[in-house]
């Protein structure tokens, strides 16, 4: 059934026009790829890529999955087709090998792996990365064997003792779920539930600027490290179960960062699960804090690097946060209610 569906939708996709806002550069040099990954507080070297040449590159522009510029890795082809509306269809068999690590954690044979590896020397005790995972396997094949997945494996000294040995740090936020995949973050099978970590899932069925039927919100990963030591990173994405229905992961430019051992306000928490922020991401000067019966007692905004932002105004009568001249970027909003402090990621684009 999946193969018949694939053949039909491939014909539809060939008739569609690319009218999204992202543009792509395919198969950049290792030097350019290093520069795009290189963030503050670390040095990256020995960059290599394994997989089809058309499966990795750069993106730039604005979409509801990613904005600005950054690195994209795919189990298919990186080109303008990704910027089609969700009614289009992305599926390509690159003929590339799978990846043993993803096969082990996803529980199935893998295909069309795209793998980026490099060495990293951090100057601070935590290493952060930010990414979003999207897939054409959503929503029809949630909880099936077609569990396309993404992992970031780290090898190097563990600051609490011993060593990391291909240890995966692409966790679902707030859990120990050892991978980001179609089955670990979703809105249920065909969108009908039950959902799994659905607060991190964005259903893009009617989206207009990214072809994937679903993708995650921007996710933050953290690796505790020993400053000055060398760590080997292996970043991998692969099709699981078969080699069709593409998936991709996007990193913002310079999203790998090394920060001090006590970063302030850069990890999400969810003490009050009735609280939400909208619109998020936002391009307007205000957002609304949606909360059920509790009262917002205090509110603080921190940058991605943990610096508190002072130019915000919160109206308790309407639960509206005025962002005023706050610059574009990734922020963490600390909201204290009667249930405690909840930290939510806020993206301003």
Number of C-alpha atoms within 10 A of each C-alpha: 5 10 11 9 9 17 11 11 16 16 12 13 17 12 9 14 13 18 15 19 18 24 17 21 16 16 17 15 12 14 11 14 21 19 15 19 22 19 19 17 18 18 19 20 16 12 18 15 19 15 21 21 15 19 25 31 23 25 25 19 14 17 17 18 23 24 21 15 20 22 23 23 28 29 37 28 24 23 19 19 23 25 23 24 23 20 19 25 25 27 20 17 17 20 14 19 16 23 20 13 19 28 20 11 17 27 13 18 20 27 25 27 30 29 25 19 19 17 18 22 20 22 20 20 19 20 27 18 21 19 22 21 30 29 26 24 25 30 24 16 18 25 17 13 16 25 28 35 29 32 25 25 20 22 17 20 17 16 13 9 7 9 13 17 13 16 18 23 19 26 21 19 17 11 8 10 15 18 21 26 31 34 26 23 25 28 25 22 18 14 16 10 13 11 17 18 18 17 14 17 22 19 17 23 17 13 19 18 21 30 27 31 24 29 27 25 23 21 19 19 17 20 17 17 24 21 20 14 12 17 20 20 21 21 19 26 29 34 33 29 18 18 25 23 24 24 29 28 23 24 25 23 20 18 21 24 23 26 24 15 14 11 14 16 23 24 18 17 16 14 16 19 12 12 18 16 18 13 15 17 21 16 12 13 13 17 20 17 19 16 16 11 9 14 14 20 12 12 17 17 23 21 19 22 19 18 15 16 15 11 11 16 14 19 10 13 6 10 15 17 18 17 19 12 9 14 11 12 14 18 24 26 23 20 21 19 19 12 14 12 19 20 23 21 25 23 18 18 18
